[in-house]
Amino acid sequence: MPESGPQPVERNLPTEEARDLMSLVREVAQREIAPTVNEDELAGRFPREVFTLLSRSGLLGLPYSEEYGGGDQPYKVYLQAVEELAAAGLTVGVGTSVHTLACHAVATFGTKEQRTSHLPEMLGGGLLGGYCLSEPASGSDAAALRTRAVRDGDDWVIDGTKAWITHGGVADFYTVLARTGGEGAKGITAFLVPGDAPGLTAAAPEKKMGMTGSPTAQLHFDGVRVPDSRRIGEEGQGFRIALDALDSGRLGIAACAVGISQAALDEATGYLRQRQQFGRPIADFQGLRFMLADMATQIEAGRALYLAAARLRDQGRPFSRQAAMAKLFCSDAAMRVTTDAVQLLGGYGYTVDFPVERFMRDAKVLQIVEGTNQVQRVVIARDLLGPESR
C-alpha cells in the first residue's frame, strides 16, 4: 500500500499570477493559521493579526478592482483562496468571506468618490469589515428589519439592534442596512458605519458550539450619526444591495464548506493509513474505504458546483440560483463529511486532541449563515418556477 499522503487539490487557475497567488495563500495558511488554530479556538481567541497580514498581503481584496487596491482576480480564483484559508482555519475562511461581503456595497454601488475614499483602506489598509443585516426578530425574513435611520440635515441618525454579526465589536467598519422609509423591502437603505462611531456598542460575544475564535455579537445603535456621504446607493435601494451581496457571499460560504471538508478528509485519510487493528492498517477494510470514497466524491462535486457558479458570475451572467445550490450542497456535504471523519477516527475523533471534532462543530454553522439551507431551497425553487410563483 502506498505511503504517500493526500494528493494536493488540483486548482483551476487561469494565469501564472493566479498560481503565484495561490502559492502565497497556501504558505500563509500553513505558516500563520494552521499551527495555532487549535489553541486559538479552544481559547476563544480571535486571530486579528492574521487578518492584518492578509490585508497587507493583498488577500482581503482579491475580487475587487486594482484601481482601488484590490487584486482584480476572477471570483473563481478568489473562492479557491477562501477554500485554502478555510481548510487551515474556518474562522479565517469565513472571516475573509464576511469582509469581502462587507466591501461589496461600496465597491459595487458606491459613487466614484466613495470608492476612492474608502476602498483602498478597506481592501489593503489593514481594516476589517462586518455586515449588519440580521436582527433579533428578523433573520430569514430580512425585509422585516426594524433598525431605523432618520434624516437630520446632512446626517442620518441610526437606532436599533443588529444580531449575529460576525466580527461584531472588533470590525473597523460595518455595512449596515436600516429602514429609512415604509414597511417592506423598498424602505431599506445601506450605510457605511465606522466601527468606532459614537453610540455604537457591541454586546458580549455569543457562546457558540463552533467557530469559537470568531466573535459573533449583537450591535446596538443608539443615536449613531453618519453623514449622508456614507449612504450607499439611493434611498430605498438597500434591500437590492443586500441581496446582490448575499449571492456572492453564499459562494464564499460554499468555498469554506469545501475547505473544511477537504481538511476532514485529509485528516481521516492519514489516520486510516496509520491506525492498526487486527494486525493491519484499518485503511485495508473495505467499509472504511467506501466511506472515504463517498467523502471525496461529495467534496469534488461541491467544488465543481461553486466553481461553475463563479464562472457565471465572472461572465456577468445571472448566478443567484447556482449560488444558492452551491451553498446548500456544499454546506450539507460538509456536515456529512465531518461527521464521517469523526466516525472514522472512532473515540479519538470525539476528543479535542484531534481536529475532526472541531471540524464537525464548525461545519454546522455553514448550514445557517448567509441564509439557512431552507432559505436556499426557497431561492432555488422560486427561480425554477418563475417570479409569479409564491
VOGU-3710 file (C-alpha; in Angstrom, 3 decimals, decimal comma):
1> mpesgpqpve> 0,000/0,000/0,000  1,488/3,429/-0,945  2,597/5,631/1,932  2,051/8,984/0,261  -0,307/11,429/1,958  -3,417/13,027/0,485  -2,914/14,332/-3,019  -2,827/18,144/-3,365  -6,011/19,690/-4,717  -5,837/20,353/-8,444
11> rnlpteeard> -6,701/24,021/-8,828  -8,416/25,759/-11,731  -6,064/28,736/-12,018  -6,112/30,608/-15,334  -2,872/32,625/-15,118  0,646/32,462/-13,739  -0,287/35,367/-11,466  -3,172/33,327/-10,033  -0,899/30,332/-9,488  1,631/32,509/-7,647
21> lmslvrevaq> -1,199/33,976/-5,615  -2,418/30,537/-4,577  1,090/29,574/-3,526  1,136/32,648/-1,276  -2,277/31,759/0,182  -1,149/28,199/0,871  2,051/29,438/2,522  0,172/31,873/4,758  -2,395/29,211/5,653  0,224/26,649/6,638
31> reiaptvned> 2,629/29,048/8,360  0,315/31,567/10,053  -3,036/29,823/10,589  -2,659/26,054/10,916  -0,008/25,990/13,705  -2,152/27,883/16,240  -5,729/27,280/15,109  -6,464/24,588/17,713  -5,178/26,741/20,570  -6,977/29,839/19,286
41> elagrfprev> -10,299/28,036/19,000  -10,001/26,355/22,400  -9,195/29,712/23,993  -11,853/31,602/22,015  -9,108/33,898/20,752  -9,713/35,957/17,605  -6,625/35,915/15,330  -6,784/39,572/14,340  -3,093/39,601/13,415  -3,803/37,026/10,699
51> ftllsrsgll> -6,381/39,322/9,086  -3,955/42,224/9,270  -1,378/40,086/7,471  -3,938/39,015/4,855  -4,858/42,640/4,266  -1,261/43,838/3,965  -0,562/40,919/1,612  -3,422/41,901/-0,685  -5,510/38,829/0,167  -8,560/40,615/1,582
61> glpyseeygg> -9,414/42,404/-1,655  -8,857/39,727/-4,294  -12,090/40,081/-6,321  -12,098/43,880/-6,363  -10,614/46,415/-8,756  -6,888/47,021/-8,724  -7,687/50,719/-9,163  -8,839/50,795/-5,528  -6,273/48,440/-4,048  -7,911/45,135/-4,930
71> gdqpykvylq> -6,440/42,102/-6,622  -8,523/42,151/-9,841  -8,903/38,380/-9,638  -11,876/36,490/-11,057  -14,254/35,119/-8,487  -13,268/31,553/-9,250  -9,713/32,359/-8,126  -10,832/34,286/-5,046  -13,072/31,413/-3,937  -10,277/28,875/-4,216
81> aveelaaagl> -8,164/31,125/-1,994  -11,014/31,194/0,541  -11,193/27,408/0,403  -7,490/27,143/1,260  -7,881/29,544/4,188  -10,937/27,711/5,500  -9,133/24,376/5,338  -6,495/25,809/7,676  -8,998/27,560/9,970  -12,697/28,202/9,385
91> tvgvgtsvht> -12,606/31,373/11,495  -10,237/32,886/8,938  -12,028/31,477/5,892  -15,450/32,720/6,952  -13,933/35,982/8,197  -12,409/36,598/4,771  -15,754/35,903/3,109  -17,571/38,244/5,514  -15,032/41,015/4,952  -15,488/40,640/1,192
101> lachavatfg> -19,255/40,813/1,725  -18,874/43,980/3,795  -16,882/45,653/0,996  -19,359/44,681/-1,727  -21,816/47,551/-1,294  -19,215/50,309/-1,663  -17,348/48,503/-4,443  -20,480/47,777/-6,488  -22,992/50,504/-5,636  -20,819/53,292/-4,217
111> tkeqrtshlp> -20,059/56,513/-6,014  -16,664/57,179/-7,527  -15,878/59,425/-4,555  -16,922/56,746/-2,052  -14,818/54,068/-3,737  -11,812/56,366/-3,885  -12,196/57,476/-0,265  -12,918/54,137/1,393  -11,900/51,127/-0,654  -8,076/51,398/-0,508
121> emlgggllgg> -8,110/51,154/3,299  -10,877/48,545/3,292  -9,095/46,304/0,796  -5,457/46,647/1,757  -5,074/49,047/4,638  -5,422/46,611/7,497  -9,107/47,277/8,145  -11,635/44,519/8,851  -15,331/44,686/7,987  -18,647/43,370/9,254
131> yclsepasgs> -22,059/43,046/7,632  -25,203/44,126/9,505  -28,448/42,779/8,069  -29,949/40,316/10,589  -31,757/41,457/13,724  -33,102/39,645/16,801  -36,593/39,432/15,251  -35,683/39,358/11,531  -33,315/36,647/10,367  -34,600/34,764/7,348
141> daaalrtrav> -37,269/37,482/6,956  -34,642/40,154/6,431  -37,065/42,627/4,833  -38,808/42,942/8,217  -35,818/44,651/9,848  -36,576/47,403/12,360  -33,299/49,313/12,758  -34,165/52,814/11,601  -32,186/55,671/10,069  -33,768/59,144/10,238
151> rdgddwvidg> -32,537/62,102/8,185  -31,264/65,045/10,232  -29,898/67,740/7,954  -26,831/66,357/6,185  -26,668/63,379/8,550  -28,560/60,189/9,281  -29,236/59,045/12,843  -29,409/55,266/13,280  -31,184/53,485/16,146  -31,750/49,763/16,611
161> tkawithggv> -30,082/46,424/17,209  -28,369/44,073/14,783  -27,797/40,416/15,655  -25,467/37,563/14,724  -22,816/39,938/13,426  -19,547/38,217/12,551  -16,681/40,431/13,764  -19,193/42,264/15,956  -17,232/44,525/18,276  -13,871/44,041/16,510
171> adfytvlart> -14,579/45,282/12,975  -13,316/48,652/11,795  -16,385/49,296/9,626  -19,835/47,840/9,067  -22,158/47,801/6,094  -25,484/48,476/7,795  -28,979/48,021/6,380  -31,544/50,293/8,045  -35,118/51,355/7,442  -35,475/54,867/6,022
181> ggegakgita> -38,993/54,515/4,603  -42,125/52,428/4,915  -42,533/48,738/5,627  -41,064/46,023/3,451  -38,075/45,745/1,178  -38,497/49,127/-0,534  -37,965/51,116/2,666  -34,389/49,948/3,362  -31,152/51,875/2,741  -27,483/50,891/3,089
191> flvpgdapgl> -24,885/52,827/5,100  -21,159/52,526/5,767  -20,678/52,971/9,517  -17,269/53,291/11,229  -16,646/50,700/13,916  -15,809/53,421/16,454  -18,833/55,624/15,760  -20,211/57,262/18,942  -23,318/55,432/20,096  -22,302/52,104/18,540
201> taaapekkmg> -21,671/49,375/21,116  -21,292/45,614/20,974  -22,852/43,119/23,375  -20,835/40,250/24,811  -19,996/37,703/22,083  -22,381/34,786/21,704  -21,232/31,481/23,209  -21,255/29,144/20,222  -20,756/25,422/19,660  -18,189/26,082/16,938
211> mtgsptaqlh> -16,039/28,804/15,397  -15,280/29,932/18,919  -12,363/32,060/17,745  -14,693/34,234/15,655  -16,660/36,822/17,659  -20,387/36,879/16,877  -22,271/39,615/18,704  -25,240/41,925/18,729  -24,557/45,554/17,828  -26,570/48,352/19,420
221> fdgvrvpdsr> -27,070/51,626/17,544  -28,058/54,398/19,927  -28,274/57,653/18,012  -25,344/56,725/15,748  -24,819/59,658/13,421  -23,352/59,197/9,934  -23,098/61,781/7,168  -25,142/61,367/4,007  -21,850/60,837/2,187  -21,791/57,397/3,839
231> rigeegqgfr> -25,163/56,404/2,421  -24,524/53,730/-0,209  -26,771/53,781/-3,253  -30,128/55,505/-3,393  -32,627/55,717/-0,576  -34,732/52,561/-0,619  -32,161/50,622/-2,655  -30,660/48,857/0,370  -32,508/45,563/0,108  -31,448/45,123/-3,501
241> ialdaldsgr> -27,853/45,882/-2,432  -28,140/43,328/0,371  -29,440/40,570/-1,887  -26,810/41,279/-4,524  -24,105/40,936/-1,884  -25,609/37,743/-0,451  -25,496/35,960/-3,822  -21,733/36,407/-3,850  -21,430/35,761/-0,113  -23,118/32,386/-0,500
251> lgiaacavgi> -20,353/31,324/-2,833  -17,837/32,287/-0,156  -19,619/30,033/2,334  -19,703/27,211/-0,221  -15,927/27,524/-0,668  -15,459/27,493/3,112  -17,557/24,330/3,336  -15,427/22,589/0,729  -12,270/23,718/2,539  -13,280/22,280/5,906
261> sqaaldeatg> -14,497/19,104/4,177  -11,134/18,696/2,467  -9,341/19,172/5,787  -11,541/16,492/7,379  -10,896/14,073/4,518  -7,144/14,645/4,719  -7,134/14,044/8,471  -9,215/10,880/8,153  -7,089/9,537/5,291  -3,879/9,995/7,256
271> ylrqrqqfgr> -5,383/8,351/10,334  -6,627/5,314/8,411  -3,160/4,751/6,987  -1,522/4,816/10,415  -4,063/3,132/12,693  -3,526/-0,614/13,105  -6,269/-3,055/14,086  -6,345/-6,845/13,711  -2,748/-6,770/12,515  -3,140/-4,383/9,601
281> piadfqglrf> -3,922/-0,714/8,816  -7,626/-0,001/9,065  -7,356/1,577/5,607  -7,423/-2,017/4,333  -11,024/-2,513/5,461  -13,455/-2,098/2,598  -16,241/-0,482/4,616  -13,927/2,351/5,696  -12,527/2,756/2,199  -16,074/3,213/0,894
291> mladmatqie> -16,641/5,993/3,427  -13,517/7,786/2,186  -14,686/7,394/-1,406  -18,073/8,914/-0,608  -16,456/11,800/1,267  -14,087/12,574/-1,609  -16,911/12,422/-4,156  -19,009/14,929/-2,231  -16,041/17,288/-1,968  -15,259/17,153/-5,687
301> agralylaaa> -18,936/17,662/-6,571  -19,195/20,658/-4,241  -16,040/22,222/-5,607  -17,277/21,822/-9,177  -20,620/23,381/-8,217  -19,199/26,520/-6,625  -16,700/26,979/-9,457  -19,478/26,663/-12,049  -21,451/29,380/-10,258  -18,315/31,543/-10,024
311> rlrdqgrpfs> -17,748/31,257/-13,767  -21,266/32,557/-14,389  -20,563/35,493/-12,076  -17,247/36,218/-13,788  -19,056/36,285/-17,146  -21,637/38,764/-15,862  -24,457/36,223/-16,155  -27,201/35,538/-13,589  -25,989/33,159/-10,884  -28,390/33,503/-7,932
321> rqaamaklfc> -29,852/30,014/-8,303  -26,438/28,433/-8,789  -25,049/30,294/-5,758  -27,917/29,001/-3,623  -27,351/25,474/-4,953  -23,640/25,669/-4,182  -24,190/26,961/-0,653  -26,875/24,341/0,003  -24,965/21,361/-1,370  -21,521/22,251/-0,061
331> sdaamrvttd> -22,618/23,025/3,494  -24,805/19,926/3,735  -21,887/17,890/2,385  -19,548/19,472/4,948  -21,808/18,294/7,760  -21,844/14,751/6,370  -18,110/14,635/5,622  -17,019/15,977/9,004  -19,407/13,638/10,815  -17,966/10,691/8,883
341> avqllggygy> -14,445/11,863/9,723  -15,282/11,714/13,431  -16,705/8,222/12,910  -13,606/7,042/11,087  -11,366/8,149/13,954  -13,632/6,450/16,484  -13,088/7,527/20,082  -10,124/9,676/19,105  -12,341/11,633/16,742  -14,525/12,630/19,672
351> tvdfpverfm> -11,654/14,242/21,575  -10,089/17,679/21,253  -6,721/16,009/20,675  -7,735/15,524/17,036  -9,170/18,347/14,908  -12,070/16,426/13,375  -14,349/17,116/16,352  -13,740/20,829/15,764  -14,408/20,407/12,054  -17,758/18,810/12,845
361> rdakvlqive> -18,784/21,567/15,277  -17,601/24,307/12,931  -19,332/22,836/9,875  -22,806/23,168/11,389  -22,863/26,940/11,186  -22,332/26,818/7,418  -25,855/25,411/7,042  -27,186/28,511/8,813  -25,198/31,620/7,806  -25,855/33,664/4,629
371> gtnqvqrvvi> -29,405/32,299/4,619  -30,327/28,942/6,103  -30,358/25,980/3,767  -34,145/26,030/3,917  -33,997/29,578/2,517  -31,640/28,358/-0,222  -34,288/25,834/-1,276  -36,829/28,661/-1,449  -34,472/30,677/-3,667  -33,823/27,724/-5,970
381> ardllgpesr> -37,486/26,750/-6,324  -38,590/30,358/-6,903  -36,049/30,722/-9,690  -37,191/27,471/-11,298  -40,913/28,329/-11,110  -40,669/31,998/-12,019  -41,429/35,273/-10,219  -45,203/34,727/-10,364  -44,923/31,719/-8,037  -45,291/32,152/-4,270
//
